[in-house]
Amino acid sequence: MKEVEILVIGGGPAGLSAAAAVANLGCDVLILERDGKLGGQLIKQTHKFFGSKKQYAGDRGYQIGDLLIEQCSTNSKVEVWSGATALGIYEDGVVTVEKDEKHLKIKPQKIIIATGASEKMIAFPNNDMPGIYGAGAVQTLMNVHGIVPGQRVLMIGAGNIGLIVSYQLLQAGVEVAAIIEAAPTIGGYLVHASKIRRAGVPILTSHTIQEAYGKESVEGARICKLDENWQAIPGSEQELNVDVICLAVGLSPLTELCFQADCQMNYIPELSGHVPLRNDYLETTRPGLYVAGDVSGVEEASSAMVEGRLAGVSAAYSLGYGQDVAPQLQTEALAELSELRSGPAGQKTVQGLKKLMEKGEAVC
Ligand SMILES: Cc1cc2nc3c(=O)[nH]c(=O)nc-3n(C[C@H](O)[C@H](O)[C@H](O)COP(=O)(O)OP(=O)(O)OC[C@H]3O[C@@H](n4cnc5c(N)ncnc54)[C@H](O)[C@@H]3O)c2cc1C
């Protein structure tokens, strides 16, 4: 059994920032990453990030990932196991891991879960046909492996992910027939939507998919317009010849390990699904278990990094490290989170966190 002071599960922006913060306070930390590479979502983000300079706004996502990986790889207090999937967290605090086809056990003193999120799916006839992808899969294919998914794409979802992946498809020479969005307004940033429209791609709000069709793989899709009650308007159907349908319909926090560790969970739509109840320092109802990043509520890489730092400092502080600096670092991280969430895009998160806190108070 391997013993470690702090175990971080997930090597995305939240997990890497957590590990760097732990190590900077002189505490040993092990990162588990199920993928072969560290970086999480960042490794496939070729666009420049928004936000504040403190969270590397203006840099491209993969460049931010490289910076975070460097911060960890140059610190001797950080150990990394890549290709290592955390399978379970048990009552006695043991974490089981699958790595190189072996089943291993780790006994950490504190755990930070930073497993990110998974893509949502929507129901329509033939939604399991080859040629139907999640937006994350399309990004991984194109930006990590250099493979285009097809020739002509229907994008479903006009949030930031749908808009950005559509633009990246165009950059890769793939035609985007249309972006459809069931809501009456575009959810993503106007700057992304304007770029897409300038490239001649229609963004059809109040539209949904009714069916995908094709013999062995996608050959087309039928879409239709929705009325104010989200019902299909008869006669508004259109057929689109496409060989790829890409779903960018949201993410859900990847919380299986939190459920399994018996953290108290709550369904908060504003945070995109079930999330663990936690205190200001991101410690859950299971003492010594912290969360950070999309697993605690889907947001952005900027807040994931700050939450990672806050969870890392708090976990190390609880083991006696950084007694002189940790409270100040916690205060700074909390202030950064409030600033990040103060704009219109952060209001949903603020409402979600308020609901979560109210549920927590009801339990106490
Ligand atoms: C198309 C797109 C565009 C985006 N654009 C922006 C933007 O412009 N600005 C911005 O701030 N944010 C952006 N984001 C959001 C940002 O990428 C995420 O919010 C951020 O990556 C979340 O960080 P995370 O560390 O919580 O999760 P992730 O980056 O998802 O990392 C989680 C890691 O945990 C690993 N993992 C999961 N389960 C296990 C397990 N059981 N064992 C071991 N490892 C595990 C995963 O393999 C993954 O590497 C974008 C996202 C997408 C998809």
The ligand as a Tripos MOL2 file, in Angstrom:
@<TRIPOS>MOLECULE
LIG
   53    58     1     0     0
SMALL
NO_CHARGES

@<TRIPOS>ATOM
      1 C1        -14.6990   23.4090  -26.1190 C.3       1 LIG1
      2 C2        -14.3740   23.9800  -24.7620 C.ar      1 LIG1
      3 C3        -13.9640   25.3080  -24.6860 C.ar      1 LIG1
      4 C4        -13.6460   25.8630  -23.4410 C.ar      1 LIG1
      5 N1        -13.2260   27.1680  -23.4060 N.ar      1 LIG1
      6 C5        -12.9050   27.7330  -22.2200 C.ar      1 LIG1
      7 C6        -12.4370   29.1060  -22.1520 C.ar      1 LIG1
      8 O1        -12.3260   29.7990  -23.1730 O.2       1 LIG1
      9 N2        -12.1040   29.6090  -20.9250 N.ar      1 LIG1
     10 C7        -12.2020   28.8460  -19.8040 C.ar      1 LIG1
     11 O2        -11.8550   29.3430  -18.7040 O.2       1 LIG1
     12 N3        -12.6590   27.5670  -19.8260 N.ar      1 LIG1
     13 C8        -13.0080   26.9830  -21.0140 C.ar      1 LIG1
     14 N4        -13.4720   25.7000  -21.0520 N.ar      1 LIG1
     15 C9        -13.7710   24.9970  -19.8020 C.3       1 LIG1
     16 C10       -12.5680   24.3410  -19.1820 C.3       1 LIG1
     17 O3        -11.8540   23.5720  -20.1170 O.3       1 LIG1
     18 C11       -13.0230   23.4700  -18.0070 C.3       1 LIG1
     19 O4        -13.8870   24.2090  -17.1690 O.3       1 LIG1
     20 C12       -11.8130   23.0330  -17.1990 C.3       1 LIG1
     21 O5        -10.9860   22.2050  -17.9960 O.3       1 LIG1
     22 C13       -12.2400   22.2630  -15.9290 C.3       1 LIG1
     23 O6        -11.0770   21.8560  -15.2640 O.3       1 LIG1
     24 P1        -11.0620   20.5490  -14.3510 P.3       1 LIG1
     25 O7         -9.6530   20.3680  -13.9270 O.co2     1 LIG1
     26 O8        -12.1200   20.6710  -13.3410 O.co2     1 LIG1
     27 O9        -11.5270   19.3570  -15.3130 O.3       1 LIG1
     28 P2        -10.8350   18.7030  -16.5990 P.3       1 LIG1
     29 O10       -10.0650   19.6750  -17.3950 O.co2     1 LIG1
     30 O11       -11.9240   17.9550  -17.2840 O.co2     1 LIG1
     31 O12        -9.8070   17.6670  -15.9450 O.3       1 LIG1
     32 C14       -10.2570   16.5430  -15.2080 C.3       1 LIG1
     33 C15        -9.2060   15.4630  -15.3290 C.3       1 LIG1
     34 O13        -9.5420   14.3960  -14.4370 O.3       1 LIG1
     35 C16        -9.2400   13.1540  -15.0790 C.3       1 LIG1
     36 N5        -10.0370   12.1130  -14.4200 N.ar      1 LIG1
     37 C17       -11.3940   11.9890  -14.3990 C.ar      1 LIG1
     38 N6        -11.7640   10.9210  -13.6670 N.ar      1 LIG1
     39 C18       -10.6140   10.3540  -13.1870 C.ar      1 LIG1
     40 C19       -10.3400    9.2190  -12.3610 C.ar      1 LIG1
     41 N7        -11.3280    8.4500  -11.8520 N.pl3     1 LIG1
     42 N8         -9.0440    8.9130  -12.0990 N.ar      1 LIG1
     43 C20        -8.0270    9.6750  -12.5930 C.ar      1 LIG1
     44 N9         -8.2420   10.7620  -13.3930 N.ar      1 LIG1
     45 C21        -9.5140   11.0960  -13.6780 C.ar      1 LIG1
     46 C22        -9.6240   13.4180  -16.5320 C.3       1 LIG1
     47 O14        -8.9940   12.5020  -17.4150 O.3       1 LIG1
     48 C23        -9.1400   14.8540  -16.7210 C.3       1 LIG1
     49 O15        -7.8200   14.9210  -17.2060 O.3       1 LIG1
     50 C24       -13.7760   25.0830  -22.2610 C.ar      1 LIG1
     51 C25       -14.1790   23.7380  -22.3420 C.ar      1 LIG1
     52 C26       -14.4710   23.1830  -23.5650 C.ar      1 LIG1
     53 C27       -14.8940   21.7110  -23.6290 C.3       1 LIG1
@<TRIPOS>BOND
     1     1     2 1
     2     2     3 ar
     3     2    52 ar
     4     3     4 ar
     5     4     5 ar
     6     4    50 ar
     7     5     6 ar
     8     6     7 ar
     9     6    13 1
    10     7     8 2
    11     7     9 ar
    12     9    10 ar
    13    10    11 2
    14    10    12 ar
    15    12    13 ar
    16    13    14 ar
    17    14    15 1
    18    14    50 ar
    19    15    16 1
    20    16    17 1
    21    16    18 1
    22    18    19 1
    23    18    20 1
    24    20    21 1
    25    20    22 1
    26    22    23 1
    27    23    24 1
    28    24    25 2
    29    24    26 1
    30    24    27 1
    31    27    28 1
    32    28    29 2
    33    28    30 1
    34    28    31 1
    35    31    32 1
    36    32    33 1
    37    33    34 1
    38    33    48 1
    39    34    35 1
    40    35    36 1
    41    35    46 1
    42    36    37 ar
    43    36    45 ar
    44    37    38 ar
    45    38    39 ar
    46    39    40 ar
    47    39    45 ar
    48    40    41 1
    49    40    42 ar
    50    42    43 ar
    51    43    44 ar
    52    44    45 ar
    53    46    47 1
    54    46    48 1
    55    48    49 1
    56    50    51 ar
    57    51    52 ar
    58    52    53 1
@<TRIPOS>SUBSTRUCTURE
     1 LIG1         1 GROUP 0 **** ****
